[in-house]
Amino acid sequence: MRIIRHYNSHFPDRETYKCTIRHTTTFGTLNEITAWRDDQLKNEDYYKSLEELNTKAAGEFYKTLNYKGD
């Protein structure tokens, strides 16, 4: 989870950075990305529990899905 400077050819004068944590990538200024990364690290247990709940909910949804196709 490192912060990388991102080059955007549409906005070459803008300094954009990105960081990826647990399959989520966020783009923004260095201050925004640093704050986002620090929040993700500080509240890691909370975000992992949300991810687990989301996975369980998706599993339950697909168990009850009666899609027959077109």
Phi, psi and omega per residue, in radians:
M1 nan 1.265 3.111
R2 -1.812 2.728 3.108
I3 -1.622 2.206 -3.056
I4 -2.094 2.418 3.053
R5 -1.302 2.269 -3.056
H6 -1.934 2.260 3.111
Y7 -1.693 2.190 3.088
N8 -1.973 2.004 -3.072
S9 -1.142 -0.378 3.114
H10 -1.348 -0.457 3.128
F11 -2.306 1.252 -3.042
P12 -1.173 -0.368 -3.122
D13 -1.493 -0.241 -3.081
R14 -1.522 2.333 3.071
E15 -1.571 1.918 -3.107
T16 -2.032 2.446 3.129
Y17 -2.185 2.767 3.094
K18 -2.459 2.706 3.116
C19 -2.590 2.427 3.140
T20 -2.080 2.224 3.069
I21 -2.372 2.205 3.115
R22 0.843 0.953 3.062
H23 1.138 0.338 3.075
T24 -2.133 2.146 3.131
T25 -1.923 2.326 3.126
T26 -2.144 2.407 3.125
F27 -1.988 2.580 3.071
G28 2.927 -2.877 3.094
T29 -1.293 2.906 -3.124
L30 -1.059 -0.702 3.124
N31 -1.138 -0.731 3.124
E32 -1.115 -0.780 -3.103
I33 -1.187 -0.692 3.114
T34 -1.116 -0.744 3.111
A35 -1.128 -0.727 3.130
W36 -1.108 -0.788 -3.139
R37 -1.100 -0.775 3.136
D38 -1.087 -0.691 3.097
D39 -1.128 -0.752 3.126
Q40 -1.077 -0.696 -3.141
L41 -1.272 -0.709 -3.106
K42 -1.175 -0.671 -3.086
N43 -1.889 0.611 -3.053
E44 -1.032 -0.738 -3.136
D45 -1.083 -0.723 3.128
Y46 -1.110 -0.813 -3.124
Y47 -1.176 -0.582 3.077
K48 -1.186 -0.681 3.112
S49 -1.153 -0.666 3.066
L50 -1.097 -0.703 3.132
E51 -1.119 -0.727 3.110
E52 -1.129 -0.733 3.106
L53 -1.106 -0.693 3.119
N54 -1.120 -0.720 3.127
T55 -1.136 -0.752 3.109
K56 -1.120 -0.734 3.141
A57 -1.120 -0.711 3.108
A58 -1.132 -0.692 3.099
G59 -1.083 -0.766 3.106
E60 -1.124 -0.666 3.109
F61 -1.082 -0.806 -3.111
Y62 -1.240 -0.432 3.055
K63 -1.159 -0.636 -3.075
T64 -1.641 0.011 -3.084
L65 -1.337 2.222 -3.139
N66 -1.967 0.786 -3.085
Y67 -1.315 2.218 -3.097
K68 -1.828 -0.092 -3.113
G69 1.648 3.112 -3.104
D70 -1.424 nan nan
